[in-house]
Amino acid sequence: MVAELAQRQSTIERVGAEILERQPEFFTVPEHPLKPMLLRDVAQKLQLHESTVSRAVNGKYLQTDFGVFELRSFFSQAVNTDQAGNETSVDEVYKKIQTYIGAEDKHKPLSDQKLAERLQGDGLKVSRRTVAKYREKLNIASSSKRKRF
C-alpha cells in the first residue's frame, strides 16, 4: 500500500513538472496564456499510458500566487492550427470569441460568420460551424437572441 501511494505521488509530481516545463508563460505572463498540450503528449514524454496521466490529473489542484487551478485545466481538448502552421489552444479561441462578443454593438451583434471572419483576420482557421459550436459551449446565445432594440 505504501509503495502504491509513493508511485501515485511520483506520477503526480512528474506530470506537474511536465506542466511547468510546457506552460512557463502561464506562470510568468499576467494574461496566463496556455499553449496547446494534450494528455497523449505528456504520457508519451513520461512513458506512461494516457489513462494514467488522466487519472493523475483528475481532481488534483495546483495552488499559485494568483489562484488555484485543476491540473486538468492545463490540457487542451483540441488544437487549432493557424494559417502560418502555429498551434493555438481552443481556450485561446474561446477567449477571443468572448472578447469579440463582449465588445460588439448590442444593436448589431456579430453573427457566427462575422466571428469566423474576425478570427481568420487574426490568422486562425476557424469555420462558421466551429464558431457556433464554441459559442454554444460558452453558453452564449446566437446573434439574433443577443440583439437589443
C-alpha positions in Angstrom: 0.0 0.0 0.0 2.8 2.4 0.9 4.6 1.6 -2.4 1.4 2.4 -4.4 1.0 5.7 -2.7 4.6 6.6 -3.3 4.1 5.7 -7.0 1.0 7.8 -7.3 2.8 10.7 -5.7 5.7 10.3 -8.0 3.4 10.2 -11.1 1.6 13.4 -10.0 4.9 15.1 -9.4 6.3 14.1 -12.8 3.1 15.3 -14.5 3.2 18.6 -12.5 6.9 19.1 -13.5 6.0 18.5 -17.2 3.1 21.0 -16.9 5.6 23.6 -15.5 8.1 22.8 -18.3 5.5 23.1 -21.1 3.5 26.0 -19.8 6.0 28.6 -18.4 4.1 31.6 -19.8 1.1 30.6 -17.8 3.1 31.2 -14.6 5.1 34.3 -15.8 2.8 36.3 -18.1 -0.1 38.3 -16.4 -2.7 37.1 -19.0 -1.8 33.4 -18.2 -1.9 32.1 -21.7 -2.0 28.3 -22.2 -0.1 26.6 -25.0 -1.7 23.6 -26.6 -1.0 20.5 -24.6 -2.6 17.0 -24.9 -2.7 14.2 -22.4 -1.2 12.0 -25.1 1.9 14.2 -25.4 2.6 14.2 -21.7 2.0 10.4 -21.5 4.5 9.8 -24.3 7.1 12.0 -22.8 6.8 10.4 -19.4 6.4 6.9 -20.9 3.0 6.4 -19.2 -0.3 5.3 -20.5 -2.6 8.2 -21.4 -5.3 7.0 -19.0 -2.7 7.0 -16.2 -2.0 10.7 -16.8 -5.7 11.4 -17.0 -6.3 9.7 -13.6 -3.3 11.5 -12.1 -4.6 15.0 -13.0 -8.3 14.3 -12.3 -9.3 16.1 -9.1 -5.8 17.3 -8.4 -5.1 21.0 -8.0 -2.1 23.4 -8.2 -2.0 26.4 -6.0 -0.3 29.5 -7.3 0.0 33.1 -6.0 -2.8 34.1 -8.4 -5.2 31.2 -7.8 -5.9 27.5 -7.6 -6.1 25.5 -10.8 -7.2 21.9 -11.5 -4.3 20.1 -13.3 -6.7 19.0 -16.0 -7.3 22.7 -17.0 -3.7 22.9 -18.3 -4.6 20.4 -21.1 -6.4 21.4 -24.3 -9.1 19.1 -25.6 -8.1 20.0 -29.2 -5.7 22.2 -31.0 -6.4 24.9 -33.6 -3.7 25.5 -36.2 -3.4 29.0 -37.7 -2.6 29.8 -41.3 1.1 30.0 -40.5 1.1 26.5 -39.0 1.3 27.7 -35.4 -0.8 25.9 -32.9 -3.3 27.8 -30.6 -5.2 26.1 -27.8 -9.0 26.0 -28.1 -9.1 28.0 -24.8 -7.5 30.9 -26.6 -10.1 30.8 -29.4 -12.8 30.7 -26.7 -11.3 33.9 -25.1 -11.2 35.7 -28.5 -14.8 34.8 -29.2 -15.8 36.1 -25.7 -13.8 39.3 -26.3 -15.4 39.9 -29.6 -18.9 39.3 -28.3 -18.3 41.4 -25.2 -17.2 44.3 -27.4 -19.9 44.0 -30.0 -22.6 46.6 -30.7 -25.7 45.1 -29.0 -27.9 46.6 -31.6 -26.0 44.8 -34.4 -24.4 41.7 -32.8 -21.8 39.7 -34.6 -23.0 36.6 -36.5 -21.1 33.4 -36.3 -19.9 34.1 -39.9 -18.6 37.5 -38.8 -16.9 36.0 -35.8 -15.2 33.4 -38.0 -14.0 36.2 -40.3 -12.5 38.1 -37.4 -10.7 35.0 -36.2 -9.4 34.4 -39.7 -8.3 38.0 -39.7 -6.3 37.1 -36.6 -4.7 34.2 -38.6 -6.9 31.4 -37.1 -8.5 28.9 -39.4 -12.0 28.5 -37.8 -15.1 27.7 -39.7 -18.5 29.2 -39.0 -19.8 25.9 -37.7 -16.9 25.6 -35.3 -17.5 29.2 -34.1 -21.2 28.2 -33.5 -20.1 25.1 -31.6 -17.6 27.0 -29.4 -20.2 29.8 -28.8 -22.7 27.2 -27.6 -20.2 25.6 -25.3 -19.6 29.0 -23.8 -23.4 29.3 -23.3 -23.6 32.4 -25.5 -26.8 32.9 -27.4 -26.9 33.3 -31.1 -26.7 36.8 -32.6 -30.5 37.0 -33.1 -31.1 36.3 -29.4 -28.3 38.7 -28.3 -29.8 41.6 -30.3 -31.1 44.6 -28.3 -33.6 47.0 -29.7 
